[in-house]
Amino acid sequence: MLDRTSATERYTRGIVAAVVAVVALVLAANAGPARAAEPPTRHTTQLTDSAASAGR
């Protein structure tokens, strides 16, 4: 026949389960997609004085 567990053991198991759940949620929240090492560079042309005056 099964023996009843003590109240302390039940509370301890509940607290351990809660801690494990919180740790799992924190780890899942931090496991997002990886970020790129560098943002993609935009290729823009800079007008120099000679190019700006030639376009006028």
C-alpha positions in Angstrom: 0.0 0.0 0.0 1.2 3.5 -0.7 2.3 5.7 2.2 1.2 9.3 2.3 3.9 11.8 1.6 4.5 14.5 4.2 3.5 18.1 3.6 7.1 19.2 3.6 8.0 16.8 0.8 5.0 18.0 -1.3 5.9 21.7 -0.8 9.6 20.9 -1.7 8.6 19.2 -4.9 6.3 22.0 -5.8 9.0 24.6 -5.2 11.5 22.6 -7.2 9.0 22.3 -10.1 8.4 26.0 -10.0 12.1 26.8 -10.1 12.6 24.4 -13.0 9.7 26.0 -14.9 11.1 29.5 -14.4 14.6 28.4 -15.5 13.1 26.8 -18.6 11.2 30.0 -19.5 14.2 32.2 -19.0 16.3 29.9 -21.2 13.6 29.8 -23.9 13.3 33.6 -23.9 17.1 34.0 -24.4 17.1 31.4 -27.2 16.1 33.9 -29.9 17.5 34.1 -33.4 21.1 35.0 -33.7 22.0 38.5 -34.7 24.3 39.3 -37.6 27.9 40.1 -36.7 27.7 43.4 -38.6 24.8 45.2 -40.1 24.7 45.2 -43.9 26.4 48.2 -45.3 24.5 50.5 -47.6 26.3 51.5 -50.7 25.8 55.2 -51.1 27.6 57.5 -53.5 29.1 60.6 -52.0 29.2 63.6 -54.2 32.6 65.4 -54.3 33.0 69.0 -55.3 34.0 68.1 -58.9 31.1 65.7 -59.3 28.6 68.2 -57.9 29.8 71.0 -60.1 29.8 68.7 -63.2 26.2 67.8 -62.6 24.9 71.4 -62.7 
